[in-house]
Amino acid sequence: MAKRFQFLIGLLIMVLLAGCGSQKNAQNTQSQPLTSDSVHIVQEQRPTPTPQLSILTHVTTPTLTPTSTKSPSIPPSSPPKNISSSGSGPAPYGPPPPLTTEETQLTQQLFALINHDRAVRGLYAFTWNTILAGGARLHSWNMVHCGFSHTCPDGLNQCTRIANEGFAGFSDCGENIGLAGPYPNAWAGVYSVQESMMNEGPTGWHFIHLTSTTLHRIGVGIFVDSSGMIWFTEDMVS
């Protein structure tokens, strides 16, 4: 009887131990998915390296290389005869040198091209103005020394500069500046840059100035530097 009782007690202890072992294994089995999910969540929340962005800058008046080696031609027009080599305004680098034959010819061609582009759009022709032309060439000369900018050399904006030339009280003014390479020749380079301005479309300020119906007078000033680069300024006023 005592042996049977001891046997039953031992059997009960074994059952209890087996139950504890099963509960421990069950806890381990339940904890495994939680650990996996935790790792998975951490991996999802780990920040992804942000790639460096390449910010493209747009050049105001790009220098383009024409595909043709022949200088573009434009319809004949009345070229300006009174082309000033300089005008009133700041001249910290001294006055620009006299116009060369090449600069005179380029000025006439550019003026004709501007009015041609206006004519094909049904717009009136700009009137040539000697004072504006002198100020425009002085600005082109200054830019060679102080950089490609509307506000060089003293920080004044273009409309203030134009007003100081004797046009105070205007209702509208505008200025385009260009830098062209002689590719394959000087006129082809100027032509490419000028047409890039015109091809900007209605939202481009160069196009807005060139097709304006509130601007009437224009002066073009060109300076060719020692490396053959052509700097040009187009000043317009109502």
Buried (B, 14 or more C-beta within 10 A) or exposed (E): EEEEEEEEEEEEEEEEEEEEEEEEEEEEEEEEEEEEEEEEEEEEEEEEEEEEEEEEEEEBBEBBEBEEEEBBEBEEBEBBEEBBBBBEBBBEEEEBEEBEEBBBBBBBBBBBBBBBBBEEEEBEBBEBBBBBBBBBBBBBBBBBEBEBBBEBBEEBEBBEBBBBBEBEEBEBBBBBBBBBBBBBBBBBBBBBBBBBBBEBEEEBEBBBBBBBEEBBBBBBBBBBBEEBBBBBBBBBBB
